[in-house]
Amino acid sequence: MLAGTILTLGGFFYKRFFDWWLFRTLHLCGIIYVGLLALLREYCPLTILENTVRAKYNPDLTYPGSFIVHYIEKLVYPDVNPSTIIGAYYIYCCFYYSGIYN
């Protein structure tokens, strides 16, 4: 996270940073590595490291499968009462058909 923040700020304040041949080469290698992991159906080494550290701290904190599936699943399938979603949809439809939101 820290390296990503530093690189983003570096690119924001120094526009030629992304034209640097070393940055482009490392970025291309990263893309190829992630593509190979996806093709081989392997987990990212950071996910394995995270689960190992979680297991040493508290075995109940580990999760099966992928990092992305674990966290994105909570966003896609939230633990929300269906009446809340139906109510929000009803309010959206009222605004849409009344011309306020259109």
C-alpha positions as CSV (number, residue, x, y, z in Angstrom):
1,M,0.0,0.0,0.0
2,L,2.8,2.4,0.9
3,A,4.7,1.7,-2.3
4,G,1.5,2.2,-4.3
5,T,0.9,5.5,-2.6
6,I,4.4,6.7,-3.2
7,L,4.4,5.6,-6.9
8,T,1.0,7.3,-7.4
9,L,2.1,10.6,-5.8
10,G,5.4,10.3,-7.8
11,G,3.4,10.0,-11.0
12,F,1.1,12.8,-10.0
13,F,3.8,15.3,-9.3
14,Y,6.3,14.1,-11.8
15,K,4.5,13.3,-15.1
16,R,7.5,11.7,-16.8
17,F,7.7,9.0,-14.1
18,F,5.5,6.8,-16.2
19,D,7.6,7.3,-19.3
20,W,10.6,5.9,-17.4
21,W,11.7,2.6,-19.1
22,L,12.3,0.8,-15.8
23,F,8.8,1.6,-14.5
24,R,7.3,0.3,-17.8
25,T,9.4,-2.8,-17.7
26,L,8.5,-3.6,-14.1
27,H,4.8,-2.9,-14.8
28,L,4.9,-5.2,-17.9
29,C,6.5,-8.0,-15.8
30,G,3.9,-7.5,-13.1
31,I,1.1,-7.8,-15.7
32,I,2.6,-11.0,-17.2
33,Y,3.1,-12.5,-13.7
34,V,-0.5,-11.8,-12.7
35,G,-1.7,-13.2,-16.0
36,L,0.3,-16.4,-15.5
37,L,-1.1,-16.8,-12.0
38,A,-4.6,-16.5,-13.4
39,L,-3.9,-19.1,-16.1
40,L,-2.3,-21.5,-13.7
41,R,-5.2,-21.0,-11.2
42,E,-2.7,-20.1,-8.4
43,Y,-3.2,-17.7,-5.6
44,C,-1.2,-14.5,-5.3
45,P,1.8,-14.9,-2.9
46,L,0.5,-12.0,-0.8
47,T,-2.8,-13.9,-0.2
48,I,-0.8,-17.0,0.9
49,L,1.3,-14.8,3.2
50,E,-1.8,-13.0,4.6
51,N,-3.5,-16.3,5.4
52,T,-0.3,-17.7,7.0
53,V,0.1,-14.6,9.3
54,R,-3.6,-14.7,10.1
55,A,-3.4,-18.4,11.0
56,K,-0.4,-17.7,13.4
57,Y,-2.3,-14.8,15.0
58,N,-5.7,-16.4,15.2
59,P,-6.7,-19.5,13.2
60,D,-10.4,-18.4,13.1
61,L,-9.4,-15.4,11.0
62,T,-8.3,-17.4,8.0
63,Y,-10.5,-17.8,5.0
64,P,-10.6,-20.4,2.2
65,G,-10.0,-19.4,-1.3
66,S,-9.0,-16.1,-2.9
67,F,-8.5,-12.7,-1.3
68,I,-10.7,-11.0,-3.9
69,V,-13.5,-13.5,-3.6
70,H,-13.4,-13.2,0.2
71,Y,-13.7,-9.4,0.2
72,I,-15.7,-8.7,-3.0
73,E,-18.3,-11.4,-2.0
74,K,-19.3,-9.2,0.9
75,L,-20.0,-6.3,-1.5
76,V,-21.9,-8.4,-4.1
77,Y,-23.9,-10.4,-1.6
78,P,-24.4,-8.0,1.4
79,D,-26.1,-9.2,4.5
80,V,-29.0,-6.8,4.2
81,N,-32.7,-7.3,4.8
82,P,-34.5,-7.8,1.4
83,S,-37.1,-5.2,2.5
84,T,-34.4,-2.5,2.6
85,I,-33.4,-3.2,-1.0
86,I,-37.0,-3.3,-2.2
87,G,-37.7,0.0,-0.4
88,A,-34.7,1.7,-1.9
89,Y,-35.7,0.4,-5.3
90,Y,-39.2,1.7,-4.8
91,I,-38.0,5.1,-3.9
92,Y,-35.6,5.2,-6.9
93,C,-38.5,4.3,-9.2
94,C,-40.7,7.0,-7.7
95,F,-38.0,9.6,-8.3
96,Y,-37.2,8.3,-11.8
97,Y,-40.8,8.2,-13.0
98,S,-41.7,11.6,-11.4
99,G,-38.9,13.2,-13.6
100,I,-36.8,14.4,-10.7
101,Y,-34.0,11.9,-11.3
102,N,-34.3,11.7,-15.1
